[in-house]
Amino acid sequence: MPLDLPRFYRAANPSRPLEVTKLEDRRYYINFASVRGGDIVSELGRTITRLSPDEPTTQLFTGHIGCGKSTELFRLKGGLEQQNFHVVYFESDRDLEMADVDVSDILLMIAHQVAKSMESVGIRLRPTYLEKLFQGVLEMLRSPMEIKEVSFSVGIAAITARAKESPEMRSQLRQYLEPRTKSIIDAINKEILGEAISQLKAKGKRGLVVIADNLDRIDAVRRADGRSQPEYLFVDRGEQLKRLDCHLVYTIPLSLVFSDDLPRMSNRFGTAPKLLAMVPVTTRTGEFSPRGRSLLQKMVMARAFPTLKESDRWQQIGEVFDSADTLMRLVAISGGHMRNLMRLLYGCLQKIDPPITQDILESVIRDERDALLGLISAYEWQLLFNAIGESGEEGNEAYNPLLRSLFLYEYRDDEGRWFGLNPVLAETKRYRLWQASRFKSASPEAE
């Protein structure tokens, strides 16, 4: 079967998560739960549908940026919709300036997205308190718009879009809204969420679920009080984010899982974050992880031949790669990071039409290696060696920049958490010298 190149190029695009609610994307999907320590999406869904279908829940979801969280959240959305929930999914970075976020920004974003979603199913909300509030905002900003002349979602979208582009306007908006945070939350609960849920149930729906994706991309900038932005939002102000009366799923930065504030945050929300671990290509002791590698290879071949049966896809490997070894090398060098796997594949496709050769793949790996090498300081190298060596202390906050920069990967197995070096960095001379020195010091001749 010949390879459909235009479709394969689109499927290999690393910037597009799979929307598994759509038939074509569902054909590309591979379930990695068996090598990730469990099916996190099923746990999130079960909390909503079985444990607390009629009571608000707030759940936190995290993992490396690019590890497949959005794809899994689309799967959660589809599963909940099959069980007759109305799901509002949105990408937070479309509404927010991620380097400068406050609680009021997140609250307004949720109000906007829910109101817009309700309008899409014929439910028009008229939140009187919030309309008056934002009319006051417009007067403060000297804007000619009248909220009453447009739908609430359109009016609030116009305000937040302008605020995203203007630091001065964001500051003015927060000064106006911050003292009114409690009243805003109460109004959102009564005039938007409460009314939406009531009308949805009248239409036969079981309830409302809000999924705020991409909040894990909030920058870890330090505030004037010394707190990082994620700590301020999800630890110091977490109680307010939890007070919305619907089912909520927030994505949060992975750094918070390794923070000393993790117990406080878990207490604030009444739940520990669910972590989507990386797909292991090796074990913690360095041996091959055959199950992880096999699933990643299936993922690549599914992107190439989604309409074929799994067994038939392997018969077509020569259409995509010059040998099975090239595919195995691609999978291994990705470290089990979904987006990096797609990015390396896409880099090869930018250089040559399939079948992709080993030489082309190696040139893409070298480019990636050299780009990463220029970003790592001597101090960060030492942290990396500590993390993957016997002296590493798991959970050390110092590792957060390494995880955020994708120099270090976090995995889970039956023994718990462990760290692995980005395999591209294992291709560097610096790493090989360190590895050789460890081997030398551990050998009997060194004693």
PARO-628879 format. One line per field, with one value per residue (C-alpha): residue number from 1; chain; x, y, z. Coordinates in steps of 0.001 Angstrom, whole numbers, m for minus. Each point is the difference from the previous one (the first is absolute). Layout:
// residues N
nr <- NUM / ...
kette <- A / ...
px <- X / ...
py <- Y / ...
pz <- Z / ...
This chain:
// residues 447
nr <- 1 / 2 / 3 / 4 / 5 / 6 / 7 / 8 / 9 / 10 / 11 / 12 / 13 / 14 / 15 / 16 / 17 / 18 / 19 / 20 / 21 / 22 / 23 / 24 / 25 / 26 / 27 / 28 / 29 / 30 / 31 / 32 / 33 / 34 / 35 / 36 / 37 / 38 / 39 / 40 / 41 / 42 / 43 / 44 / 45 / 46 / 47 / 48 / 49 / 50 / 51 / 52 / 53 / 54 / 55 / 56 / 57 / 58 / 59 / 60 / 61 / 62 / 63 / 64 / 65 / 66 / 67 / 68 / 69 / 70 / 71 / 72 / 73 / 74 / 75 / 76 / 77 / 78 / 79 / 80 / 81 / 82 / 83 / 84 / 85 / 86 / 87 / 88 / 89 / 90 / 91 / 92 / 93 / 94 / 95 / 96 / 97 / 98 / 99 / 100 / 101 / 102 / 103 / 104 / 105 / 106 / 107 / 108 / 109 / 110 / 111 / 112 / 113 / 114 / 115 / 116 / 117 / 118 / 119 / 120 / 121 / 122 / 123 / 124 / 125 / 126 / 127 / 128 / 129 / 130 / 131 / 132 / 133 / 134 / 135 / 136 / 137 / 138 / 139 / 140 / 141 / 142 / 143 / 144 / 145 / 146 / 147 / 148 / 149 / 150 / 151 / 152 / 153 / 154 / 155 / 156 / 157 / 158 / 159 / 160 / 161 / 162 / 163 / 164 / 165 / 166 / 167 / 168 / 169 / 170 / 171 / 172 / 173 / 174 / 175 / 176 / 177 / 178 / 179 / 180 / 181 / 182 / 183 / 184 / 185 / 186 / 187 / 188 / 189 / 190 / 191 / 192 / 193 / 194 / 195 / 196 / 197 / 198 / 199 / 200 / 201 / 202 / 203 / 204 / 205 / 206 / 207 / 208 / 209 / 210 / 211 / 212 / 213 / 214 / 215 / 216 / 217 / 218 / 219 / 220 / 221 / 222 / 223 / 224 / 225 / 226 / 227 / 228 / 229 / 230 / 231 / 232 / 233 / 234 / 235 / 236 / 237 / 238 / 239 / 240 / 241 / 242 / 243 / 244 / 245 / 246 / 247 / 248 / 249 / 250 / 251 / 252 / 253 / 254 / 255 / 256 / 257 / 258 / 259 / 260 / 261 / 262 / 263 / 264 / 265 / 266 / 267 / 268 / 269 / 270 / 271 / 272 / 273 / 274 / 275 / 276 / 277 / 278 / 279 / 280 / 281 / 282 / 283 / 284 / 285 / 286 / 287 / 288 / 289 / 290 / 291 / 292 / 293 / 294 / 295 / 296 / 297 / 298 / 299 / 300 / 301 / 302 / 303 / 304 / 305 / 306 / 307 / 308 / 309 / 310 / 311 / 312 / 313 / 314 / 315 / 316 / 317 / 318 / 319 / 320 / 321 / 322 / 323 / 324 / 325 / 326 / 327 / 328 / 329 / 330 / 331 / 332 / 333 / 334 / 335 / 336 / 337 / 338 / 339 / 340 / 341 / 342 / 343 / 344 / 345 / 346 / 347 / 348 / 349 / 350 / 351 / 352 / 353 / 354 / 355 / 356 / 357 / 358 / 359 / 360 / 361 / 362 / 363 / 364 / 365 / 366 / 367 / 368 / 369 / 370 / 371 / 372 / 373 / 374 / 375 / 376 / 377 / 378 / 379 / 380 / 381 / 382 / 383 / 384 / 385 / 386 / 387 / 388 / 389 / 390 / 391 / 392 / 393 / 394 / 395 / 396 / 397 / 398 / 399 / 400 / 401 / 402 / 403 / 404 / 405 / 406 / 407 / 408 / 409 / 410 / 411 / 412 / 413 / 414 / 415 / 416 / 417 / 418 / 419 / 420 / 421 / 422 / 423 / 424 / 425 / 426 / 427 / 428 / 429 / 430 / 431 / 432 / 433 / 434 / 435 / 436 / 437 / 438 / 439 / 440 / 441 / 442 / 443 / 444 / 445 / 446 / 447
kette <- A / A / A / A / A / A / A / A / A / A / A / A / A / A / A / A / A / A / A / A / A / A / A / A / A / A / A / A / A / A / A / A / A / A / A / A / A / A / A / A / A / A / A / A / A / A / A / A / A / A / A / A / A / A / A / A / A / A / A / A / A / A / A / A / A / A / A / A / A / A / A / A / A / A / A / A / A / A / A / A / A / A / A / A / A / A / A / A / A / A / A / A / A / A / A / A / A / A / A / A / A / A / A / A / A / A / A / A / A / A / A / A / A / A / A / A / A / A / A / A / A / A / A / A / A / A / A / A / A / A / A / A / A / A / A / A / A / A / A / A / A / A / A / A / A / A / A / A / A / A / A / A / A / A / A / A / A / A / A / A / A / A / A / A / A / A / A / A / A / A / A / A / A / A / A / A / A / A / A / A / A / A / A / A / A / A / A / A / A / A / A / A / A / A / A / A / A / A / A / A / A / A / A / A / A / A / A / A / A / A / A / A / A / A / A / A / A / A / A / A / A / A / A / A / A / A / A / A / A / A / A / A / A / A / A / A / A / A / A / A / A / A / A / A / A / A / A / A / A / A / A / A / A / A / A / A / A / A / A / A / A / A / A / A / A / A / A / A / A / A / A / A / A / A / A / A / A / A / A / A / A / A / A / A / A / A / A / A / A / A / A / A / A / A / A / A / A / A / A / A / A / A / A / A / A / A / A / A / A / A / A / A / A / A / A / A / A / A / A / A / A / A / A / A / A / A / A / A / A / A / A / A / A / A / A / A / A / A / A / A / A / A / A / A / A / A / A / A / A / A / A / A / A / A / A / A / A / A / A / A / A / A / A / A / A / A / A / A / A / A / A / A / A / A / A / A / A / A / A / A / A / A / A / A / A / A / A / A / A / A / A / A / A / A / A / A / A / A / A / A / A / A / A / A / A / A / A / A / A / A / A / A / A / A / A / A / A / A / A / A / A / A / A / A / A / A / A / A / A / A / A / A / A / A / A / A / A / A / A / A / A / A / A / A / A / A / A
px <- 0 / 1588 / 529 / m2347 / 2689 / m2147 / m2058 / 3144 / 1573 / m3102 / m103 / 3669 / m450 / 1390 / m1999 / m3432 / m1399 / m2263 / m3681 / m1074 / m3664 / 533 / 51 / 3231 / 1968 / m1451 / 1652 / 3386 / m483 / 2042 / m792 / 3186 / m1687 / 1695 / 3468 / m969 / m1029 / m3736 / m2786 / m47 / m2857 / m2204 / 793 / m949 / m3202 / m937 / 270 / m2575 / m2390 / 72 / 1266 / m1571 / m2293 / m2244 / 2595 / 2708 / 3484 / 3362 / 2843 / 3576 / 1797 / 3663 / 2968 / 2788 / m1082 / m428 / m426 / m3556 / m2170 / m2223 / m616 / m999 / m2263 / m1758 / m501 / m1440 / m2312 / m1253 / m596 / m1932 / m2117 / m876 / m1270 / m2181 / 2027 / 428 / 3752 / 1615 / 3607 / 2293 / 3687 / 777 / 2926 / m2393 / m1581 / 2858 / 3415 / 1868 / 2794 / m2500 / m3037 / m2136 / m2952 / m2475 / 1316 / m715 / m3465 / m937 / 1322 / m2171 / m3056 / 618 / 539 / m3030 / m2264 / 1254 / m534 / m3521 / m834 / 1181 / m2745 / m2709 / 309 / 311 / 1188 / m636 / 2194 / m1257 / 2637 / 2861 / m1452 / m163 / 3499 / 1435 / m1904 / 1879 / 3233 / m759 / m711 / 3283 / 1781 / m1957 / m1304 / m3138 / m1286 / m3293 / m67 / m3790 / 280 / 1937 / m61 / 1844 / 2568 / 785 / 322 / 2292 / 2055 / 616 / 1197 / 2303 / 1442 / 969 / 1406 / 2154 / 1728 / 426 / 1929 / m1368 / m3570 / 555 / 1229 / m2998 / m2396 / 1468 / m63 / m3697 / m838 / 2267 / m1978 / m3140 / 1357 / m2413 / m2996 / 1228 / 270 / m3458 / m1437 / 1688 / m1406 / m3537 / m420 / 2139 / 801 / m3185 / m2234 / 1934 / m240 / m3724 / m739 / 2300 / m1799 / m3311 / 1374 / 828 / 3700 / 1532 / 2126 / 2757 / 3740 / 2612 / 3468 / 2549 / 2917 / 3454 / 89 / 3125 / 1654 / m217 / 3480 / 1870 / 880 / 618 / m2455 / 979 / m722 / 2504 / m2598 / m7 / m3108 / m1158 / 486 / m1995 / m2887 / m371 / 1278 / m624 / m3233 / m1003 / m2971 / m1622 / 625 / m1714 / m3137 / m1699 / m3124 / 555 / 2342 / 3417 / 3231 / 2988 / 3320 / 2829 / 3767 / 2009 / 2285 / m2706 / 241 / 3657 / m658 / 157 / m3473 / m1522 / m1634 / m1493 / m1348 / m1486 / m1700 / m1325 / m1650 / m779 / 1764 / 3516 / 919 / m334 / 3276 / 231 / 3414 / 2306 / 54 / 3142 / 2374 / 2395 / m399 / 1453 / 3006 / 648 / m1433 / m2323 / m3678 / m1496 / m3635 / 569 / 2034 / m2519 / m2881 / 1976 / 801 / m3692 / m747 / 2263 / m1374 / m3581 / 722 / 1240 / m2743 / m3000 / m2478 / 1995 / m225 / 2867 / 1497 / m95 / 1755 / 3270 / m27 / 192 / 2991 / 2127 / m2300 / 947 / 3547 / 2959 / 80 / m1657 / 3223 / m596 / m3445 / 1431 / 2703 / m2630 / m2052 / 3005 / 1371 / m3422 / 193 / m3721 / m890 / m2906 / 577 / 3751 / m633 / m2282 / 2381 / 2942 / m2162 / m1211 / 3584 / 852 / m3012 / 1148 / 3254 / m1154 / m3087 / m418 / 1510 / 2002 / 3612 / 2235 / 2361 / m2790 / m1196 / 3539 / 391 / m3241 / 1196 / 3335 / m1774 / m2191 / 2994 / 2014 / m2972 / m566 / 3697 / 236 / m2763 / 1459 / 2252 / 2700 / m2231 / m2893 / 2258 / 894 / m3677 / m689 / 2739 / m1342 / m3523 / 923 / 2805 / m212 / 276 / m3217 / m2775 / m3320 / m2298 / 2784 / m1394 / 3330 / m932 / m3044 / 1843 / 1453 / m3454 / m1483 / 2789 / m409 / 3610 / m1296 / m2965 / m2136 / m1283 / m2022 / 270 / m999 / 2670 / m1205 / 1550 / 3322 / 1891 / 1540 / 2225 / m1418 / 1573 / 1172 / 2318 / 1379 / 1470 / 2271 / 3682 / m673 / m2297 / 2277 / 2960 / m2100 / m1195 / 3576 / 1188 / m2753 / 927 / 3648 / m632 / m2254 / 2435 / 2135 / 3220 / m1031 / m53
py <- 0 / 3330 / 2620 / 3009 / 2668 / 3131 / m1778 / m1412 / 3477 / 1348 / m2923 / 501 / 3694 / 327 / 3130 / m1628 / m2197 / m2852 / 807 / m3571 / 1012 / 213 / m3224 / 652 / 947 / m2957 / m2305 / 1465 / m477 / m2541 / m619 / 140 / m574 / m3386 / 1609 / 3235 / m1480 / m60 / 1664 / 3534 / 1083 / m2785 / 1158 / 3588 / m1134 / m2429 / 2733 / 2010 / m2695 / m2536 / 1590 / 3435 / 500 / 2527 / 1822 / 2373 / m1479 / 1597 / m2112 / 880 / m1547 / 379 / m1405 / 1163 / 2532 / m2002 / m3389 / m450 / 1686 / 1791 / m3219 / m1730 / 2909 / m280 / m3669 / 1018 / 2453 / m2659 / m2515 / 2501 / 1076 / m3648 / m67 / 3038 / 2760 / 3361 / 654 / 3405 / m552 / 2927 / 880 / 2609 / 1575 / 1278 / 2316 / 649 / 1612 / m2911 / 2164 / 2090 / m1820 / 695 / m1824 / 2509 / m754 / m3711 / 655 / 2301 / m2494 / m2755 / 2287 / 955 / m3553 / m1422 / 2821 / m469 / m3751 / 467 / 2291 / m2723 / m2305 / 2655 / 1071 / 3763 / 1215 / 3517 / 336 / 3313 / 530 / m822 / 2174 / 2948 / m770 / m7 / 3081 / 1650 / m1430 / 1468 / 3394 / m162 / m877 / 2679 / m2552 / 794 / m3616 / m781 / m3555 / m70 / 557 / m3247 / m3440 / m301 / m2373 / 2431 / 2921 / m1749 / m1429 / 3502 / 1158 / m2978 / 145 / 3636 / m747 / m2826 / 2445 / 2840 / m304 / 3403 / m1084 / m3276 / 1974 / 2338 / m2904 / m1865 / 3051 / 281 / m3700 / m1276 / 1559 / m1548 / m3554 / m1602 / 1730 / m1012 / m3660 / 112 / 1598 / m2522 / m2825 / 1400 / 1812 / m2129 / m3453 / m497 / 1247 / m1978 / m3247 / 543 / 517 / m2835 / m2416 / 1223 / m1123 / m3426 / 519 / m1414 / 3025 / 2406 / m698 / 2707 / m1048 / 2834 / m1286 / 1604 / 1640 / m2143 / 2482 / 2851 / 1504 / m586 / 3695 / 1339 / 2477 / 2946 / m2091 / m2643 / m2613 / m1539 / 616 / m3670 / m86 / 3190 / m1178 / m3636 / 53 / 3458 / 581 / m3603 / 197 / 2602 / m2011 / m2943 / 1951 / m177 / m2171 / m2451 / m2826 / 1524 / m1434 / 2354 / m811 / 1245 / 394 / m3154 / 2035 / 51 / m3784 / 432 / 3020 / 74 / 1543 / m3198 / m1025 / 3478 / 37 / m3483 / 1122 / 3152 / m1971 / m3093 / m2210 / m789 / 788 / m2790 / m337 / m1275 / m1638 / m313 / m3220 / m1907 / m1117 / m1379 / m1174 / 1881 / m2359 / 702 / m3103 / 241 / 442 / m2211 / 840 / 3779 / m168 / m2247 / 2368 / 3008 / m1841 / m798 / 3690 / 984 / m2670 / 927 / 3546 / m1433 / m2590 / 737 / m2019 / m3239 / m2635 / 123 / m3252 / 1294 / 3278 / m1783 / m1441 / 3599 / 1156 / 228 / 2769 / 2178 / m1000 / m1592 / m2631 / m967 / 1054 / 3620 / m2 / m1585 / 2667 / 2770 / m1422 / m444 / 3522 / 1522 / m1205 / m738 / 3687 / 146 / 3439 / m511 / m3267 / 1787 / 2934 / m2226 / m1870 / 3279 / 1239 / m3044 / 587 / 3584 / m1356 / m2951 / m1828 / m3482 / m2461 / 1822 / m1149 / m555 / 2733 / 2581 / m927 / 276 / 3463 / 1131 / m1456 / 1842 / 3286 / m600 / m961 / 3082 / 2302 / m1439 / m52 / 3768 / 526 / m1913 / 1670 / m1774 / 222 / m1612 / m2819 / m729 / m32 / m2384 / m2347 / 152 / m763 / m3069 / m1168 / m1710 / 3301 / 1455 / 856 / m507 / 2947 / 2547 / 3413 / 766 / m2489 / 2010 / 2130 / m3207 / m1557 / 3199 / 227 / m3701 / m755 / m2490 / m2354 / m1405 / m3575 / m2321 / m3732 / m2483 / 1435 / 3583 / 3074 / 78 / 2477 / m610 / 2187 / 1264 / m2639 / 2686 / 1280 / m3499 / 529 / 2806 / m244 / 1557 / m2856 / m2717 / 1373 / 12 / m3539 / m1167 / 1607 / m1781 / m3323 / 553 / 935 / m3053 / m2494 / m2251 / 1497 / 3384 / m1364
pz <- 0 / m1029 / 2689 / m182 / 413 / 515 / 2665 / 1678 / 114 / 1735 / 2427 / 918 / 795 / 3565 / 819 / m319 / 2788 / m966 / 377 / 616 / m93 / m3786 / m1997 / m1915 / 3108 / 1905 / m2552 / 941 / 3736 / 1967 / 3676 / 2099 / 3384 / 454 / 88 / 1740 / 3302 / m684 / m1939 / 1429 / m2263 / 1323 / 3532 / m826 / m1688 / 2750 / 2630 / m1940 / m1206 / 2835 / 3203 / m232 / m3026 / 1789 / 2119 / m1312 / m293 / m698 / m1369 / m931 / m2971 / m905 / m1896 / m2269 / m2606 / m3191 / 1694 / m1295 / 2644 / m2518 / m1913 / 3232 / 964 / m3347 / 814 / 3382 / m1751 / m2395 / 2792 / 2105 / m2955 / m637 / 3581 / m723 / 1647 / m1703 / m198 / m499 / m1119 / m805 / m358 / 2627 / m1823 / m2652 / 2586 / 2436 / m141 / 1606 / 1382 / 1975 / 1407 / 3051 / 1520 / m1413 / m3511 / 423 / 1457 / m2884 / m2527 / 1428 / 89 / m3628 / m1237 / 1787 / m1225 / m3573 / 173 / 1324 / m2897 / m2399 / 1326 / 96 / 3638 / 370 / 3386 / 1329 / 3106 / 1370 / 2684 / m2373 / m2765 / 2395 / 1219 / m3497 / m989 / 2860 / m1411 / m3414 / 1518 / 1897 / m3249 / m1881 / m2495 / m2037 / 25 / 1725 / 1427 / m329 / m3742 / m527 / 1597 / 3302 / m1509 / m2822 / 2389 / 2428 / m2871 / m1312 / 3428 / 617 / m3532 / 498 / 3452 / m1371 / m2356 / 2508 / 3317 / 1058 / m619 / 1876 / 2980 / m65 / m390 / 2967 / 2228 / m736 / 294 / 2794 / 2899 / m1509 / m404 / 2462 / m1611 / m3459 / 1020 / 1568 / m3149 / m2302 / 2113 / 84 / m3311 / m2317 / 1358 / 2003 / m2801 / m2618 / 1967 / 641 / m3693 / m1089 / 2313 / m1400 / m3384 / 1442 / 762 / 3185 / 766 / m1049 / m176 / m649 / m1218 / 124 / m2071 / m410 / 3434 / 399 / m2370 / 2506 / 287 / 3257 / 365 / 3494 / 1441 / 2163 / 3113 / m1153 / m864 / m3442 / m2080 / 171 / 3786 / 414 / m2180 / 1001 / 3583 / 1440 / m1944 / m632 / 2340 / m2256 / m3166 / 1674 / 954 / m3387 / 151 / m2853 / m879 / m733 / m1396 / 106 / m1622 / 2232 / m483 / 686 / 2272 / 2675 / 391 / 1014 / 2192 / 3784 / m285 / m1427 / 3320 / 430 / m3533 / 375 / 3210 / m1666 / m2790 / 2041 / m2535 / m1174 / m3616 / m2557 / m1905 / m3577 / 14 / m2973 / m2020 / 1031 / m2742 / 2630 / 3587 / 2948 / m156 / m3675 / m1661 / m3006 / 783 / m2736 / 748 / m74 / m3198 / m1690 / 738 / m1274 / m3231 / m364 / 477 / m2910 / m2316 / 913 / m1190 / m3296 / m627 / 2245 / m2083 / 94 / 2692 / 2476 / m1302 / m3584 / 840 / 727 / m3501 / m1293 / 2032 / m3136 / m1251 / 2982 / 1051 / m1733 / 2756 / 3271 / 1744 / m1061 / 1586 / 3157 / 152 / m386 / 2854 / 2288 / m518 / 775 / 3587 / m147 / m324 / m2450 / m1472 / m313 / m1815 / m2452 / m260 / m925 / m2492 / m1482 / m200 / m2116 / m2256 / m544 / m1410 / m2070 / m1236 / 1483 / 337 / 2691 / 76 / 3013 / m1231 / m157 / 3491 / 1376 / m1492 / 1676 / 3307 / m298 / m630 / 3048 / 2130 / m941 / 616 / 3488 / 857 / m371 / 2572 / 2959 / 2565 / 2007 / 3095 / m1878 / m1200 / 3611 / 956 / m2877 / 1153 / 3566 / m1193 / m2043 / 2303 / 3341 / 1897 / m1432 / 2418 / m1710 / 320 / 378 / m1042 / m1674 / m2712 / m1075 / m2611 / m1473 / m300 / m1427 / m2591 / m900 / 913 / 2556 / m341 / 2804 / m113 / 2238 / 579 / 2704 / 2309 / m463 / m1621 / m1776 / m2202 / m3403 / m2121 / m3287 / m2304 / m2411 / 2761 / 420 / m3486 / 1268 / 828 / 3431 / 994 / m1358 / 1978 / 3179 / m672 / m613 / 3249 / 1942 / m1566 / 789 / 3636 / 425 / m1542 / 2289 / m1414 / 1435 / 3574
